[in-house]
Amino acid sequence: MHKLRHFLWTALLALVIPLTLAGCGGDSSDDGGGSSNAKFVGTWAMIPNGGGGAMYFIFKDDGSWLESNNAAGTARRCYGNYTTDGDSLDGSMVNPGTGDGEITATLAGTVLSLDFIEHWHTPYKHNLYTGSKI
């Protein structure tokens, strides 16, 4: 009877442990928020690497983003869509009346480094920002 009980417990653990680990967000691109975008979602105060005042980048869970002069997002400047892969983000960008471009970003801990690439310049102009979520 003791060997049977030991066998049953071992078999049960062999089934439960992998199922438990699978439910713990084994995908490193998901921080538990239910979306691979979750670690980027929110408002980020971003400072141009050359100095200057903060710009606010707002990333939404639906894969859209906007750049604004204020943290509320009511002074929108540019916008687009984005996708994530782990700690990296890539997206399209529209600057109304000016042109299009793209954004790329990398998250290192709580610091976001973002490249705002303006395609209306030849060669493309890269505006580098660094900041954190507010």
N, C-alpha and C positions, 0 to 999 in steps of 0.2 A: 504494500500500500504506500509506503514511504517513497519508493522509486517512482511509482505512478504519479504521486502528488508533485514530486520534483520535476518530472517530465512535463506535466501540465503547466506548471509555473514557468518553466523554461520556454515552452512553446508560446505561452501567452505573452511573455516579455519579448520574444522574438517578433511577434506581430505588433505589439503596442509601441515599442520604442521607435521603429521606422515611421509609423504613422504619426507619432507625436513630433518627431523631428521634421517631417514633411509639412506639418501645420505651423511650424515656427518661422516661416518666412525664409526658407533655404535659399531663395534668390537674393543675392547680396544687393540687387538694385532696389529692393523694397525694404524700407525701414519700419515696416509694420503698419503703415498707414493705409494699406489696401491698394495702393497704386505705386507703380515704379516712379511716378513723378513726385511722390509725397515729400521727399527730402528737399525738393526745390520749391514746393508750393509755399507761397507767402510773399511778403514785401521785403525787398532787399535794398538797403541804403548802400549805394555804390559810388565810390570816389574815383574820379579819373586818375590814372597813374601819374599823369603830369601835373596833378594838383587841380584844385578848383572845388566848387561846391558839389554836394551830393546830388545824384540822380537816383530815382527810385524805379527799380524793375520789379514788376508784380507778375509772378508766375501763378497761374490758376491750375487747378486739378484737371480741367478739361483739355489741357495741352495748349492753351493760349497764354499769351504774355503781352505786357505793355510796358513802355517806359514813360515815366511821368515826372513833372517838375515837383510834385508833392507826393507824400506818402499815401494819401487817400486815393490817388490814381485819377483825380478829376482833371488834371492838367496833362492829358495824354499827348505825347510827342510821336512815338512810333509804336508799332504793334506787330504781332505775328503769331506763329504757332511753333511749338517745340516738341522734341522727343528726348527721352533720356535713356542712358545705358550705364547703369551703375552710378558712378560719380561724375559722369559727363552729360552735357546737354548740348543739343544742336537745334537750330531753328531758323525759320525764315523771318524776314523783317520787311515792313513797309513803312516808309516815311512819306506820308501823304503830301502830294505836290512836289516831291523831290526825287524819289526813286526807291529802289528796293535794295536789299542786302541780306545779311545773315548774322546770326549770333552763335558763338560757341562758348561754352563755359565748363569749368572744372571745379568741383567741390573738394576741398581739403579740410576735413573736420568741419568747422563752422564758417570757414572763409571761402567765398565764391570769387573766382577769377574769371572775368568775362571779356571776350573780344567782340566788339560791336563793329562789324565790317560793312562799310558803305560802298556799294557797287557802282554808285553814280560818279565815282572818281576813277581816273585811270592813271596809275594802277589803283586798285582798291585801297581805300583808307581804313586802317585798323585803329580803333579807339579802345584802349585797354582800361578796364575798371577792376577794382578790388573792393569787396565789402562783405557785410554780414546781414543776416536776417534780423528784422526789427519786430 
